[in-house]
Amino acid sequence: MSYGSNDQKPLNENNYFQAGINQNVTINAEFRSPKKDGTGDKILCIDITGSKGEKFTVTEWPAKDGEDDKVKNQLTRLRRWVKEVTGEDNFPVMFTSFEDMATQFCTFVNGKGTLLEFKLLYGTKYLEMPKYDNCVRSMSNSVRLTLSTSESAKLKKPEVAATPVDDMDAVASSSDLDF
């Protein structure tokens, strides 16, 4: 009797992006639910793929009524993506709805295959792309992205502090254990 498989699964050495500036990535955008089961409200998902198969998704959610500054900042970020992918700053700034904006963004950036570099920094717990402008650049641009001093401080995952126990009655005593 033998044990094994004729199909050898490739080894993934590193399928996650690291904090810092990641180069030679491509993007594909889609207006979809961020949930794996496909339920829930749809948002703009910008899927970033690295040369070693790394994956990261940047999400853009619709702003609520009255959040004009959020809309302006969002459009600035999306214009930056379009400019770096297409080489032109020609993404509109007025749309009939969030879905219209997301759909048009997908049309502008999908299928171009432009190699990009982008920043990833640690937030309070997870890697995230900064929400300000100029965090993505075309690899054909002669000027590379750099990290500021404050950004350099966000390259290491923050340590999560242990939660102190305020009520010792909440801690199980040895008489509560089943052995």
C-alpha positions in Angstrom: 0.0 0.0 0.0 1.3 3.5 -0.9 0.6 6.8 0.7 0.9 10.1 -1.1 -0.3 12.1 -4.0 0.7 12.5 -7.7 -0.3 16.2 -7.5 2.4 18.3 -5.9 1.0 21.5 -4.5 3.3 24.5 -5.0 4.8 26.0 -1.8 3.8 29.5 -0.9 6.9 31.1 0.5 5.2 34.4 1.2 1.7 35.2 0.1 1.3 38.3 2.3 2.6 41.8 1.8 5.0 43.3 4.3 4.8 46.7 5.9 6.6 49.3 3.9 6.8 50.0 0.2 5.7 47.0 -2.0 6.8 47.1 -5.6 5.7 45.5 -8.9 2.1 45.0 -8.0 -1.0 45.1 -10.2 -4.6 46.0 -9.3 -8.1 44.9 -10.3 -11.1 46.7 -8.9 -14.7 45.5 -8.4 -17.9 46.8 -6.9 -18.9 43.9 -4.7 -19.7 42.7 -1.2 -16.5 42.4 0.9 -17.9 39.3 2.6 -16.8 35.9 1.3 -20.4 34.6 1.1 -21.3 37.6 -1.1 -23.9 39.0 1.2 -24.2 42.6 2.5 -23.8 46.0 1.0 -21.5 46.4 -2.0 -18.4 48.5 -1.8 -15.4 49.3 -4.0 -12.8 46.7 -3.5 -9.3 47.3 -5.0 -7.5 44.0 -5.1 -3.7 44.3 -5.2 -1.6 41.3 -6.4 2.1 41.1 -5.9 4.7 39.3 -8.1 4.9 36.4 -5.6 1.1 36.0 -5.4 0.7 38.3 -2.4 -2.9 39.6 -2.0 -4.3 42.7 -0.3 -7.6 44.5 -0.7 -8.2 48.2 -0.2 -11.8 49.0 0.4 -13.7 52.3 -0.2 -17.1 52.6 1.5 -19.8 55.1 0.6 -19.8 58.3 2.7 -22.8 59.2 4.7 -24.9 62.3 4.0 -23.0 65.4 5.1 -19.5 63.8 4.9 -18.3 66.1 2.2 -14.7 66.0 3.3 -14.7 62.2 3.3 -16.0 62.3 -0.3 -13.3 64.8 -1.4 -10.6 62.7 0.2 -11.9 59.5 -1.4 -12.0 61.0 -4.8 -8.5 62.3 -4.4 -7.3 58.8 -3.6 -9.2 57.3 -6.5 -7.9 60.0 -8.9 -4.4 59.1 -7.7 -4.9 55.4 -8.5 -6.3 56.3 -12.0 -3.4 58.7 -12.7 -0.8 56.1 -11.7 -2.5 53.3 -13.7 -3.3 55.3 -16.8 -0.8 58.1 -16.8 -3.6 60.6 -16.9 -5.5 62.6 -14.3 -8.8 62.2 -16.0 -11.1 60.5 -13.4 -14.3 62.5 -13.0 -15.3 64.1 -9.7 -19.1 64.0 -10.0 -21.2 60.9 -10.2 -24.9 59.9 -9.9 -24.2 57.5 -7.0 -21.4 55.7 -5.1 -22.1 52.7 -7.3 -21.6 54.8 -10.5 -18.3 56.1 -9.1 -17.1 52.6 -8.2 -18.2 51.2 -11.6 -16.4 54.0 -13.5 -13.3 53.5 -11.4 -13.2 49.8 -12.3 -13.5 50.7 -16.0 -10.6 53.1 -15.7 -8.1 50.8 -14.0 -9.0 47.2 -14.8 -7.1 45.3 -17.5 -4.2 47.8 -17.8 -1.5 45.6 -16.1 0.4 48.7 -15.0 3.1 47.8 -12.4 2.7 49.9 -9.3 4.3 50.4 -5.9 2.3 51.2 -2.8 2.6 51.8 0.9 1.4 49.5 3.7 1.7 50.6 7.3 0.4 49.1 10.6 -2.6 50.8 12.1 -3.7 49.9 15.6 -3.7 46.2 14.8 -3.5 45.4 11.1 -1.7 46.4 8.0 -3.5 49.0 6.1 -2.9 51.4 3.2 -2.8 55.0 4.4 -5.9 57.0 3.6 -4.0 60.1 2.3 -2.9 60.9 -1.2 0.4 59.8 -2.8 0.6 56.3 -1.4 0.7 54.6 -4.8 2.9 55.3 -7.7 3.6 53.8 -11.1 6.8 51.8 -11.4 7.5 53.7 -14.6 7.7 56.9 -12.6 11.4 57.9 -12.0 10.6 59.1 -8.5 10.1 56.3 -6.0 7.8 56.4 -3.0 9.5 57.1 0.3 8.6 56.7 4.0 8.5 59.6 6.3 9.8 59.4 9.9 6.2 58.9 11.2 5.5 56.2 8.6 8.8 54.4 9.4 7.5 54.1 13.0 4.5 52.1 11.7 6.5 49.3 10.0 6.4 47.0 13.0 3.2 45.3 14.2 2.0 47.0 17.4 2.0 44.8 20.5 -1.4 44.2 22.0 -1.4 44.8 25.7 -2.7 42.0 27.9 -6.1 42.8 29.3 -5.9 43.1 33.1 -8.4 41.1 35.2 -10.2 43.5 37.5 -12.5 40.9 39.2 -10.6 37.9 40.6 -14.0 36.1 41.0 -14.1 35.9 37.2 -10.9 33.8 37.2 -11.7 30.1 37.5 -10.5 28.5 40.8 -9.0 25.0 40.9 -12.3 23.7 42.3 -14.0 24.8 39.1 -11.8 22.5 37.0 -12.9 19.0 35.9 -9.7 17.1 37.0 
